[in-house]
Amino acid sequence: MAQSTLPAPPGTAPAPASEAPSIGVRALWPYLRRHRPTLLLVVALSLVSAAAALATPLLTQRFIDGLSAGEAIAGTLALLVAAVLVSSLLDGLITYLLSRTAGGVVLDTRVRLVDRLLRLPVAELDRRRAGDLISRVGADTTLLSAVVTSGLVQLAAGLVVIVGAVVLMARLDLVLLLLTLVATGVGVAAVGLVSTRLRPLSEQAQAAVGAMTAGVERVLGAVRTVRSARAEQRESEAIAAEAHAAYEAGLRVARVQAAIEPLAGVAIQGAFLAVLGAGGASVATGRITLGELIAFVLLLFLLVQPLAGAILAWTSIQTGLGALTRIEEVLALPDEAAGDTTVVPAPVADAPLLELRDVHFTHADGTVALRGVDLVVPRGAKVALVGPSGAGKSTLLALVERFHDVTDGAVLVAGVDVRDWPRHALRARIGYVEQEAAVLAGTLRDNLLLAVGQASDERLAEILATVNLTGIATRSPLGLDAQVGDEGVLLSGGERQRLALARMLLVAPDLLLLDEPTASLDALNEAALRRAIDAVAHGRTLLVVAHRLSTVADADCIAVVEDGRVIATGTHAELVATSDLYRRFATEQLLT
């Protein structure tokens, strides 16, 4: 495989074909429970349809024998026609109900999956590829449809017809029935043996599709970088290799499925030949009548159709269970808020709004990010974090938001450990603007209202003016309903950053966490944004990560972070005099 020019983040790897143990048919029941009334109706209709279908051969026998004996056959013919019509109409209705139920199962599963994905711990999302998770929502859930439509219910209904046909065939001729059971039994056993390979192969195929989807999602998310690096061919080859792997995995499934059909066909054809040969000899000797042979053959047809359907249903179930294993793996992952208290604690009077006490944090891969950080952010203060890249500044903000929990020590908000806050209540007090400002596909209005749900146009216009973004709402005739493009591609980097800030300002929380808020702004917009931050900071508390010292030179307190530690604190003037690292930053940025 060609090497990718855009490697996945460290520690991120494609999920294996199945990290969870394979599951059984019983695992399908929770997905079907809500549709139980419809499924019970389908079963009832299937029984009626099966009864009508099973009556057809017997009525045919009576019709032929009556016709041969010169008896009245009008009533028998009417019953025969009615049985055929009832069976056919009910089969059509059953097909519709099963299709509707299957669609409902897929819908419910997708809703549950998306909800769970949005609530997974950040660390869990960091270690997985987004494209593979998307594949589980799309391709894997689609396979559940076949499990319902040609799976469990159809298998159960088919078994009713099979049992009924066998009972009626036994009444007609035990010898012919024995020949039928031997011929079909060998085929069914062979099919069952082969189909056991379907589930693991299906899991592998779905995992390969997920890896390919992840590759496409990854490249499209950085298409400008790929093109500027002239790496289209290499990236295309890398994804083509993943597509080829998915193709090969699909072929392995197809080979097993292809082996099932001829095995079933040989068994069915063998049963027909045996019945026709032995039955013809029996008619010739007078042991059975022609009507009985025709009735037995029609019952054999009735037996074969649900038997073939049962075999296909079993293979569909095995394939669907492979996909369900991948779905259940995600649904079994813990909710981020699992174990959170539901009681909102009372803030401690006179406590700092934010305090970090001997905070340590180590990533899952063993990388140490923070080493005993102590920091106090008083109410109403503006505190800045400065230092080299990788020093742990953004990690500190992530701990305050509880995207991760501390390895040791404590983070306190309003005097209460953040682990004692319900996450939704904690985050309601905090506004957070990421270093890479996230803008969602949709309209300006959609992005501004992401946290608050609704606000007047006047209020939105006021917020946009605060961050010097009035122009983006007026340059399109659609105004606030103008599209921003996928990931905000129709906006400049500075506009995306300010739009994210505007979204946060609309919430107006107690504590504002700003991670490099001016990183993508020119000097004029930086000055405007600084004025906006100063305006909204009145009566609120700010914790700002910055590389541009001009952004935070007026902060009440600046903490210098290096190698996961706070090595100095003070005002700009104090740090220029006392901290070698800060003084170097200030000198390089012409602030001394």
Backbone torsions as a table, in degrees:
resi	resn	phi	psi	omega
1	MET	NA	139.0	176.8
2	ALA	-66.0	146.1	-179.4
3	GLN	-77.0	138.4	179.0
4	SER	-75.9	142.8	176.3
5	THR	-84.9	-10.1	179.6
6	LEU	-123.6	82.1	-175.7
7	PRO	-63.2	151.6	176.7
8	ALA	-65.3	157.1	179.8
9	PRO	-57.5	152.5	179.3
10	PRO	-55.6	137.6	179.2
11	GLY	83.3	-5.3	-179.3
12	THR	-96.3	131.3	-179.3
13	ALA	-147.0	153.0	175.9
14	PRO	-59.0	138.8	177.1
15	ALA	-66.1	143.7	177.4
16	PRO	-64.9	166.5	-175.7
17	ALA	-51.7	-37.7	177.1
18	SER	-158.6	110.8	177.3
19	GLU	-85.3	-14.0	179.2
20	ALA	-105.4	152.6	178.4
21	PRO	-65.3	151.3	178.9
22	SER	-60.6	146.9	-175.1
23	ILE	-112.7	163.5	-177.2
24	GLY	-99.2	-179.1	-177.3
25	VAL	-62.6	-30.8	-178.7
26	ARG	-60.6	-24.2	180.0
27	ALA	-66.0	-16.0	178.7
28	LEU	-75.5	-23.1	-172.3
29	TRP	-58.3	-44.3	178.3
30	PRO	-56.6	-29.4	-179.7
31	TYR	-77.3	-22.2	-177.4
32	LEU	-99.2	-13.1	-171.0
33	ARG	-57.2	-44.2	-177.2
34	ARG	-64.8	-23.0	-178.1
35	HIS	-99.6	18.6	-176.4
36	ARG	-57.5	-43.7	179.4
37	PRO	-58.6	-43.4	179.7
38	THR	-65.9	-40.8	-179.4
39	LEU	-66.1	-37.9	176.4
40	LEU	-64.8	-38.7	176.1
41	LEU	-63.5	-41.6	178.2
42	VAL	-61.5	-41.8	179.0
43	VAL	-62.9	-43.3	179.5
44	ALA	-63.3	-45.1	178.2
45	LEU	-64.3	-36.1	178.8
46	SER	-64.4	-38.0	178.0
47	LEU	-65.0	-42.2	178.3
48	VAL	-65.0	-43.8	178.7
49	SER	-62.1	-41.2	179.4
50	ALA	-64.3	-40.8	178.8
51	ALA	-62.9	-42.4	178.6
52	ALA	-64.8	-40.5	179.8
53	ALA	-66.1	-40.4	-179.4
54	LEU	-70.2	-27.6	178.5
55	ALA	-72.4	-23.9	-175.7
56	THR	-59.5	-49.2	179.6
57	PRO	-62.4	-39.2	-179.2
58	LEU	-67.0	-40.5	176.8
59	LEU	-66.7	-34.8	176.8
60	THR	-64.6	-43.2	177.0
61	GLN	-59.6	-46.6	-179.7
62	ARG	-62.5	-39.1	-179.9
63	PHE	-63.4	-46.9	-177.7
64	ILE	-67.7	-45.7	179.5
65	ASP	-64.4	-38.0	177.9
66	GLY	-67.0	-39.2	178.7
67	LEU	-64.8	-39.7	179.1
68	SER	-67.5	-32.9	-178.3
69	ALA	-89.1	-2.3	179.6
70	GLY	75.0	22.3	179.7
71	GLU	-85.8	167.7	177.2
72	ALA	-69.0	131.7	-174.6
73	ILE	-123.5	2.3	-175.6
74	ALA	-61.7	-44.9	-179.6
75	GLY	-64.6	-41.7	178.6
76	THR	-63.7	-41.1	179.0
77	LEU	-63.2	-40.4	179.2
78	ALA	-63.7	-42.5	178.0
79	LEU	-64.2	-38.9	179.8
80	LEU	-62.9	-46.3	178.6
81	VAL	-62.6	-42.6	-179.6
82	ALA	-62.6	-41.7	179.9
83	ALA	-62.8	-42.3	179.2
84	VAL	-64.1	-44.4	-178.3
85	LEU	-65.6	-44.5	-179.4
86	VAL	-61.8	-45.2	-179.5
87	SER	-61.3	-43.5	-178.0
88	SER	-67.3	-45.0	-178.3
89	LEU	-65.4	-41.9	179.4
90	LEU	-66.2	-36.5	177.5
91	ASP	-60.7	-40.7	177.6
92	GLY	-63.9	-43.3	179.4
93	LEU	-65.1	-40.3	179.1
94	ILE	-63.1	-42.2	178.9
95	THR	-59.7	-42.8	179.2
96	TYR	-64.4	-46.3	-177.5
97	LEU	-63.5	-39.1	178.3
98	LEU	-67.2	-39.5	178.6
99	SER	-64.0	-41.8	178.6
100	ARG	-65.2	-41.6	178.2
101	THR	-64.4	-42.0	179.1
102	ALA	-60.9	-43.1	177.0
103	GLY	-61.3	-38.5	178.3
104	GLY	-66.2	-39.3	178.1
105	VAL	-62.8	-44.9	179.2
106	VAL	-62.9	-43.4	178.8
107	LEU	-60.4	-49.6	-179.3
108	ASP	-59.6	-42.1	-177.8
109	THR	-66.2	-41.4	179.2
110	ARG	-64.9	-40.4	179.0
111	VAL	-63.2	-43.8	178.9
112	ARG	-64.1	-42.1	-178.4
113	LEU	-64.1	-47.5	-179.0
114	VAL	-62.0	-42.6	179.4
115	ASP	-61.4	-41.9	179.8
116	ARG	-67.9	-40.7	179.8
117	LEU	-60.5	-38.5	-179.5
118	LEU	-72.5	-13.0	-177.7
119	ARG	-113.1	4.7	179.7
120	LEU	-69.2	150.9	173.7
121	PRO	-56.9	144.5	-178.9
122	VAL	-58.9	-37.9	-180.0
123	ALA	-62.3	-35.5	179.0
124	GLU	-68.4	-41.2	177.9
125	LEU	-67.1	-34.9	-179.3
126	ASP	-63.0	-32.7	-174.5
127	ARG	-89.0	-3.6	-178.2
128	ARG	-113.3	157.4	177.6
129	ARG	-90.5	130.3	-175.7
130	ALA	-59.0	-39.2	-178.0
131	GLY	-62.9	-36.8	178.3
132	ASP	-66.3	-39.0	177.4
133	LEU	-66.3	-38.5	177.0
134	ILE	-63.1	-39.5	179.2
135	SER	-61.6	-35.4	179.0
136	ARG	-67.4	-35.5	177.9
137	VAL	-70.9	-34.7	-176.3
138	GLY	-93.9	-75.7	-171.5
139	ALA	-66.4	-44.5	-175.5
140	ASP	-65.5	-41.9	-179.5
141	THR	-66.8	-31.3	179.1
142	THR	-61.3	-34.6	-179.9
143	LEU	-65.5	-23.3	177.8
144	LEU	-66.4	-26.0	179.5
145	SER	-60.3	-43.6	-179.9
146	ALA	-66.2	-32.4	178.9
147	VAL	-61.4	-38.4	-178.7
148	VAL	-79.4	-49.2	-173.6
149	THR	-69.7	-42.2	-179.1
150	SER	-119.6	22.6	-174.8
151	GLY	-113.0	-114.4	-166.7
152	LEU	-57.9	-53.4	-175.0
153	VAL	-65.4	-45.1	179.5
154	GLN	-64.2	-35.3	176.6
155	LEU	-63.8	-44.1	179.6
156	ALA	-64.3	-45.2	179.3
157	ALA	-63.8	-38.8	178.5
158	GLY	-63.4	-36.2	179.1
159	LEU	-64.3	-34.1	177.3
160	VAL	-62.2	-46.2	179.5
161	VAL	-64.5	-41.6	-178.9
162	ILE	-60.8	-48.8	-179.7
163	VAL	-62.3	-44.3	179.4
164	GLY	-62.6	-42.2	179.7
165	ALA	-64.0	-41.6	-179.7
166	VAL	-63.5	-41.4	179.1
167	VAL	-62.5	-46.1	-179.5
168	LEU	-67.3	-37.5	177.5
169	MET	-64.8	-35.8	177.5
170	ALA	-64.4	-36.2	177.7
171	ARG	-67.2	-31.5	-177.9
172	LEU	-80.0	-49.9	-177.6
173	ASP	-164.3	116.8	-177.5
174	LEU	-72.0	-32.5	-179.6
175	VAL	-64.4	-48.9	179.0
176	LEU	-63.2	-36.3	178.5
177	LEU	-64.1	-42.3	-180.0
178	LEU	-61.3	-42.8	176.9
179	LEU	-60.6	-42.1	-179.8
180	THR	-63.1	-45.7	-177.0
181	LEU	-66.2	-39.0	178.8
182	VAL	-63.6	-47.7	-177.0
183	ALA	-64.5	-46.7	-177.9
184	THR	-74.5	-33.0	-178.7
185	GLY	-62.7	-41.1	178.0
186	VAL	-61.7	-43.8	-179.6
187	GLY	-65.4	-43.3	-179.5
188	VAL	-63.5	-40.7	178.9
189	ALA	-62.9	-42.1	179.3
190	ALA	-64.9	-41.0	179.0
191	VAL	-63.3	-43.8	179.6
192	GLY	-60.4	-39.5	179.5
193	LEU	-65.7	-43.6	-178.6
194	VAL	-69.1	-38.7	-173.3
195	SER	-69.5	-15.8	178.2
196	THR	-63.6	-19.2	179.0
197	ARG	-81.4	-10.8	-172.4
198	LEU	-68.1	-42.6	-172.9
199	ARG	-63.7	-52.2	178.5
200	PRO	-61.8	-36.0	177.9
201	LEU	-67.1	-36.9	177.7
202	SER	-65.3	-41.3	177.0
203	GLU	-59.8	-43.7	179.6
204	GLN	-63.9	-40.8	-179.6
205	ALA	-64.8	-42.7	179.9
206	GLN	-67.9	-35.8	176.5
207	ALA	-65.1	-38.1	178.3
208	ALA	-66.0	-39.9	176.3
209	VAL	-63.7	-40.1	177.9
210	GLY	-62.1	-40.4	178.6
211	ALA	-64.7	-40.2	178.2
212	MET	-64.7	-44.6	178.8
213	THR	-60.9	-39.8	178.4
214	ALA	-63.3	-39.0	178.3
215	GLY	-64.2	-42.6	178.9
216	VAL	-65.0	-45.7	-179.0
217	GLU	-61.2	-39.7	-179.1
218	ARG	-64.8	-44.6	-177.1
219	VAL	-72.0	-42.2	-179.9
220	LEU	-64.6	-29.3	177.8
221	GLY	-71.2	-14.8	179.6
222	ALA	-132.4	37.6	-172.9
223	VAL	-63.4	-34.0	179.7
224	ARG	-67.6	-39.9	177.1
225	THR	-63.7	-42.2	180.0
226	VAL	-61.1	-44.4	-177.8
227	ARG	-70.3	-39.7	-179.5
228	SER	-67.7	-26.5	177.2
229	ALA	-87.6	1.0	-178.0
230	ARG	53.3	42.8	-175.1
231	ALA	-107.6	16.9	-177.1
232	GLU	-56.8	-44.0	-175.9
233	GLN	-65.4	-45.0	-179.3
234	ARG	-64.4	-43.2	179.8
235	GLU	-67.5	-38.0	177.1
236	SER	-61.9	-41.4	179.1
237	GLU	-66.8	-37.8	179.6
238	ALA	-63.8	-44.8	179.6
239	ILE	-70.4	-34.9	176.5
240	ALA	-61.5	-36.9	177.5
241	ALA	-64.8	-40.5	177.6
242	GLU	-67.3	-38.8	176.9
243	ALA	-63.7	-38.2	178.4
244	HIS	-65.5	-38.6	177.6
245	ALA	-63.7	-40.1	176.9
246	ALA	-64.8	-38.5	178.2
247	TYR	-62.7	-45.5	179.9
248	GLU	-64.3	-40.4	178.4
249	ALA	-64.5	-39.1	176.5
250	GLY	-64.9	-36.1	178.4
251	LEU	-64.3	-37.1	179.5
252	ARG	-63.7	-38.8	175.3
253	VAL	-65.1	-43.8	-177.5
254	ALA	-63.1	-35.5	-179.8
255	ARG	-63.8	-42.0	179.0
256	VAL	-66.3	-44.3	178.7
257	GLN	-63.1	-36.7	179.2
258	ALA	-67.3	-30.9	178.5
259	ALA	-72.5	-28.0	-177.5
260	ILE	-68.9	-42.7	-175.1
261	GLU	-61.1	-49.9	178.7
262	PRO	-65.1	-33.8	177.2
263	LEU	-61.9	-45.2	177.5
264	ALA	-65.5	-40.2	-179.5
265	GLY	-62.7	-42.3	179.1
266	VAL	-62.5	-42.5	179.7
267	ALA	-63.6	-43.2	-177.8
268	ILE	-68.5	-46.1	179.5
269	GLN	-63.8	-39.2	177.5
270	GLY	-61.0	-40.3	178.0
271	ALA	-63.4	-42.6	179.3
272	PHE	-62.8	-46.0	-178.3
273	LEU	-63.4	-41.8	179.2
274	ALA	-63.9	-42.7	-179.7
275	VAL	-66.7	-44.2	-179.0
276	LEU	-64.7	-42.3	179.8
277	GLY	-65.6	-53.6	-178.0
278	ALA	-68.9	-37.6	179.7
279	GLY	-67.0	-40.0	177.9
280	GLY	-62.2	-40.8	177.8
281	ALA	-64.7	-37.2	179.9
282	SER	-67.3	-38.8	177.0
283	VAL	-65.1	-41.2	-179.1
284	ALA	-62.6	-35.2	-179.6
285	THR	-87.2	-7.2	178.4
286	GLY	85.1	8.5	-179.9
287	ARG	-68.4	-34.4	173.8
288	ILE	-133.6	161.9	179.4
289	THR	-88.4	165.6	176.3
290	LEU	-62.2	-38.5	178.3
291	GLY	-61.8	-39.7	178.5
292	GLU	-66.3	-39.2	177.7
293	LEU	-64.2	-44.1	178.6
294	ILE	-62.0	-42.2	178.7
295	ALA	-61.8	-41.9	179.6
296	PHE	-63.6	-41.6	179.4
297	VAL	-64.4	-40.9	177.6
298	LEU	-64.0	-38.9	176.0
299	LEU	-64.9	-36.0	176.5
300	LEU	-63.0	-41.2	174.6
301	PHE	-58.1	-45.4	179.3
302	LEU	-63.3	-35.0	178.6
303	LEU	-70.4	-41.7	-174.8
304	VAL	-66.3	-43.1	-175.5
305	GLN	-61.0	-53.3	177.6
306	PRO	-69.0	-27.0	177.6
307	LEU	-66.1	-45.5	175.6
308	ALA	-62.8	-41.2	177.3
309	GLY	-62.5	-37.3	179.0
310	ALA	-66.1	-38.5	178.2
311	ILE	-64.7	-45.4	178.1
312	LEU	-65.2	-38.1	178.6
313	ALA	-62.6	-40.2	-179.7
314	TRP	-64.7	-41.6	178.0
315	THR	-66.0	-38.0	177.4
316	SER	-63.6	-39.9	179.5
317	ILE	-64.3	-42.9	179.6
318	GLN	-62.4	-42.4	177.6
319	THR	-65.2	-43.8	-179.7
320	GLY	-64.7	-36.1	178.9
321	LEU	-67.1	-30.1	174.2
322	GLY	-62.3	-44.4	177.1
323	ALA	-68.4	-38.1	-178.4
324	LEU	-65.2	-32.0	176.5
325	THR	-59.9	-42.2	178.9
326	ARG	-69.4	-36.0	178.4
327	ILE	-67.4	-46.2	-179.0
328	GLU	-63.8	-30.7	178.1
329	GLU	-59.0	-42.3	179.6
330	VAL	-72.7	-44.1	-178.1
331	LEU	-65.2	-24.7	179.8
332	ALA	-80.7	-12.2	179.5
333	LEU	-68.0	145.8	-175.5
334	PRO	-69.6	143.2	170.8
335	ASP	-66.2	142.4	178.9
336	GLU	-54.7	-37.1	-175.3
337	ALA	-90.1	6.5	179.5
338	ALA	-59.0	128.2	-179.8
339	GLY	88.4	-6.7	177.6
340	ASP	-64.2	145.1	172.4
341	THR	-70.1	151.9	177.5
342	THR	-99.2	-3.0	-178.0
343	VAL	-95.8	124.5	176.8
344	VAL	-78.6	118.9	-175.3
345	PRO	-72.2	157.2	175.9
346	ALA	-82.8	128.1	177.8
347	PRO	-60.3	148.6	179.3
348	VAL	-82.8	126.6	-178.2
349	ALA	-61.4	136.1	176.0
350	ASP	68.1	6.1	177.3
351	ALA	-78.0	150.4	174.4
352	PRO	-58.5	150.8	179.0
353	LEU	-65.5	-34.3	178.5
354	LEU	-139.6	135.1	177.5
355	GLU	-145.4	135.6	175.1
356	LEU	-113.8	125.1	-176.7
357	ARG	-117.4	109.3	175.2
358	ASP	46.6	52.1	-174.0
359	VAL	-80.6	125.9	172.7
360	HIS	-118.1	146.0	174.6
361	PHE	-150.0	131.6	177.7
362	THR	-125.8	129.9	178.7
363	HIS	-68.8	164.7	-177.2
364	ALA	-60.2	-28.1	-179.1
365	ASP	-85.0	5.3	177.4
366	GLY	95.5	-3.7	179.4
367	THR	-72.1	125.7	179.2
368	VAL	-85.0	122.7	-177.6
369	ALA	-103.5	-38.2	-178.1
370	LEU	-132.3	142.9	-174.9
371	ARG	-133.4	80.9	173.5
372	GLY	73.6	55.5	-178.7
373	VAL	-85.9	128.4	171.6
374	ASP	-118.4	130.7	-178.6
375	LEU	-158.6	137.8	176.8
376	VAL	-120.0	129.7	177.3
377	VAL	-116.9	97.9	-177.5
378	PRO	-65.7	158.7	177.3
379	ARG	-61.9	134.6	177.6
380	GLY	78.7	2.9	-177.6
381	ALA	-93.4	158.6	171.7
382	LYS	-112.4	112.0	-177.5
383	VAL	-115.4	136.8	-178.0
384	ALA	-117.3	148.8	172.9
385	LEU	-114.6	122.9	178.1
386	VAL	-129.3	158.9	179.8
387	GLY	153.6	174.1	-177.8
388	PRO	-67.5	161.7	176.5
389	SER	-61.4	140.3	179.7
390	GLY	82.8	7.2	-178.1
391	ALA	-76.2	-18.5	179.6
392	GLY	113.3	9.7	-176.1
393	LYS	-65.4	-49.3	-179.8
394	SER	-66.5	-31.4	177.5
395	THR	-62.7	-37.6	177.4
396	LEU	-59.3	-43.5	179.0
397	LEU	-64.4	-38.9	179.7
398	ALA	-63.4	-34.2	178.1
399	LEU	-70.6	-35.6	177.6
400	VAL	-64.9	-40.2	178.9
401	GLU	-77.6	-7.9	-176.6
402	ARG	62.0	36.2	165.9
403	PHE	-69.6	-28.4	171.2
404	HIS	-136.1	159.6	173.6
405	ASP	-106.0	150.2	-177.8
406	VAL	-61.7	148.2	172.8
407	THR	-76.3	-35.7	177.6
408	ASP	-155.6	157.4	-177.3
409	GLY	90.0	-160.6	-176.6
410	ALA	-154.0	145.9	170.5
411	VAL	-113.7	124.1	-176.7
412	LEU	-116.2	134.4	172.7
413	VAL	-117.3	123.3	-176.2
414	ALA	55.4	34.7	176.5
415	GLY	82.3	2.9	-177.4
416	VAL	-118.3	133.2	177.1
417	ASP	-56.0	133.3	-176.6
418	VAL	-61.0	-23.9	178.3
419	ARG	-72.4	-13.0	176.8
420	ASP	-96.4	0.1	174.9
421	TRP	-95.2	140.0	163.9
422	PRO	-62.4	136.2	-174.8
423	ARG	-56.6	-41.0	-177.1
424	HIS	-65.0	-35.0	179.0
425	ALA	-73.2	-38.6	177.9
426	LEU	-61.4	-49.3	-175.4
427	ARG	-72.0	-19.3	174.9
428	ALA	-67.8	-22.9	179.9
429	ARG	-90.4	-7.1	-170.7
430	ILE	-123.0	133.4	168.9
431	GLY	-103.7	137.4	-172.8
432	TYR	-136.4	122.8	175.2
433	VAL	-115.4	117.9	-175.3
434	GLU	-72.9	164.6	177.2
435	GLN	-64.6	-45.3	172.5
436	GLU	-98.9	93.4	-172.1
437	ALA	-57.9	124.2	-178.3
438	ALA	-84.9	123.4	172.8
439	VAL	-121.3	125.8	-175.1
440	LEU	-89.6	147.1	174.4
441	ALA	-57.5	137.1	-176.6
442	GLY	143.5	-150.8	-177.0
443	THR	-103.5	169.1	173.2
444	LEU	-57.3	-42.6	-178.7
445	ARG	-62.2	-44.8	179.6
446	ASP	-55.7	-43.9	-177.3
447	ASN	-70.1	-39.8	-179.7
448	LEU	-66.9	-35.3	-175.1
449	LEU	-92.1	10.6	-174.9
450	LEU	-56.2	-40.1	-175.4
451	ALA	-96.1	-26.2	-172.9
452	VAL	-104.8	-16.4	177.5
453	GLY	86.2	-50.9	179.7
454	GLN	-154.0	152.1	176.2
455	ALA	-165.9	156.4	-178.8
456	SER	-72.1	156.2	176.5
457	ASP	-59.9	-34.6	179.8
458	GLU	-64.0	-42.0	179.1
459	ARG	-66.8	-39.4	178.3
460	LEU	-65.3	-41.2	178.4
461	ALA	-64.0	-37.1	178.8
462	GLU	-64.3	-43.4	-179.7
463	ILE	-65.6	-42.7	179.1
464	LEU	-62.2	-39.3	178.5
465	ALA	-65.4	-34.7	-179.9
466	THR	-59.7	-37.5	-178.1
467	VAL	-102.1	18.5	176.1
468	ASN	59.7	45.6	179.6
469	LEU	-121.6	17.2	-179.0
470	THR	-57.1	-33.1	-176.0
471	GLY	-61.3	-34.1	-175.7
472	ILE	-73.9	-18.3	177.6
473	ALA	-89.5	-10.3	-177.9
474	THR	-111.7	-12.9	-176.8
475	ARG	-80.0	-10.3	175.7
476	SER	-118.0	141.8	177.0
477	PRO	-63.2	-16.9	179.0
478	LEU	-80.1	-12.6	177.8
479	GLY	60.8	-126.9	-178.7
480	LEU	-66.7	-15.3	-180.0
481	ASP	-94.7	12.0	175.6
482	ALA	-71.8	143.1	179.7
483	GLN	-75.6	146.2	177.6
484	VAL	-103.7	-7.3	179.4
485	GLY	84.6	166.8	179.7
486	ASP	-63.2	123.6	-177.0
487	GLU	57.7	27.8	177.1
488	GLY	70.6	30.3	-173.8
489	VAL	-66.1	-21.9	180.0
490	LEU	-82.2	-0.4	177.3
491	LEU	-110.7	156.3	174.1
492	SER	-75.9	168.2	179.0
493	GLY	-59.4	-42.6	179.0
494	GLY	-66.0	-37.1	178.7
495	GLU	-67.0	-38.3	177.8
496	ARG	-63.3	-41.9	-179.5
497	GLN	-63.6	-43.6	-178.5
498	ARG	-71.5	-32.4	176.9
499	LEU	-65.6	-40.4	176.4
500	ALA	-63.4	-38.9	177.7
501	LEU	-66.5	-41.0	178.3
502	ALA	-61.3	-40.7	178.2
503	ARG	-59.8	-40.7	179.4
504	MET	-70.5	-40.6	-179.2
505	LEU	-63.8	-29.9	179.9
506	LEU	-64.5	-29.4	179.0
507	VAL	-76.6	-33.2	179.7
508	ALA	52.2	60.7	-179.2
509	PRO	-81.6	176.6	-179.8
510	ASP	-72.1	-40.3	-174.5
511	LEU	-119.0	126.8	179.2
512	LEU	-108.7	123.5	175.7
513	LEU	-107.0	116.7	-177.4
514	LEU	-119.9	116.2	-179.2
515	ASP	-103.1	101.6	-178.4
516	GLU	53.4	56.3	-174.3
517	PRO	-66.0	-23.0	-176.6
518	THR	-108.9	15.0	-172.8
519	ALA	-60.9	-31.8	-173.7
520	SER	-108.0	17.4	-174.4
521	LEU	-106.0	148.9	172.7
522	ASP	-78.2	176.3	-173.3
523	ALA	-61.8	-40.6	-178.5
524	LEU	-67.1	-46.8	-179.1
525	ASN	-69.9	-31.1	176.1
526	GLU	-62.8	-44.1	179.6
527	ALA	-63.5	-40.7	179.1
528	ALA	-64.7	-40.6	-179.2
529	LEU	-69.1	-37.0	176.6
530	ARG	-61.3	-41.1	177.4
531	ARG	-63.8	-38.8	179.1
532	ALA	-65.1	-42.7	179.3
533	ILE	-63.8	-41.7	178.2
534	ASP	-61.6	-36.6	-178.8
535	ALA	-67.6	-46.3	-177.2
536	VAL	-79.4	-15.3	-179.2
537	ALA	-73.9	-15.6	-178.6
538	HIS	-61.2	119.2	-180.0
539	GLY	81.5	3.8	178.8
540	ARG	-125.4	173.0	-178.4
541	THR	-113.8	135.2	-178.9
542	LEU	-120.4	137.9	167.8
543	LEU	-125.2	114.2	-169.8
544	VAL	-119.4	128.9	169.6
545	VAL	-94.1	131.2	-175.9
546	ALA	-147.9	144.0	167.5
547	HIS	-100.9	-32.6	176.4
548	ARG	-81.3	109.5	-177.5
549	LEU	-67.1	-22.1	178.0
550	SER	-62.3	-25.0	180.0
551	THR	-70.7	-30.8	-170.5
552	VAL	-124.2	10.6	-177.9
553	ALA	-60.4	-24.7	-179.2
554	ASP	-94.7	10.0	-177.7
555	ALA	-65.0	150.9	177.4
556	ASP	-65.9	-33.1	179.4
557	CYS	-150.2	137.6	177.0
558	ILE	-120.1	127.7	177.2
559	ALA	-106.7	126.0	178.9
560	VAL	-92.7	121.1	-175.8
561	VAL	-111.7	131.1	176.4
562	GLU	-145.0	131.0	176.5
563	ASP	51.8	42.7	174.8
564	GLY	78.0	11.5	-179.7
565	ARG	-130.0	151.9	169.6
566	VAL	-88.5	112.1	-174.2
567	ILE	-99.1	-11.7	178.9
568	ALA	-164.5	149.8	174.2
569	THR	-140.1	154.3	178.8
570	GLY	155.5	-174.1	174.9
571	THR	-82.2	173.0	179.7
572	HIS	-56.3	-48.6	-177.3
573	ALA	-64.5	-40.7	-178.7
574	GLU	-65.7	-40.6	-177.2
575	LEU	-72.8	-33.7	175.3
576	VAL	-59.6	-33.5	-178.0
577	ALA	-83.9	-27.1	-170.1
578	THR	-116.0	-18.3	-174.2
579	SER	-114.7	117.3	178.9
580	ASP	-61.6	-43.0	-178.1
581	LEU	-64.6	-45.4	-179.7
582	TYR	-65.8	-39.2	-178.8
583	ARG	-63.8	-38.0	177.6
584	ARG	-63.4	-43.5	177.6
585	PHE	-59.4	-45.7	-177.3
586	ALA	-65.0	-39.4	179.2
587	THR	-65.1	-44.6	-179.6
588	GLU	-63.7	-30.6	-178.8
589	GLN	-98.2	15.8	173.8
590	LEU	59.3	35.3	178.3
591	LEU	-104.2	10.2	173.8
592	THR	-128.6	NA	NA
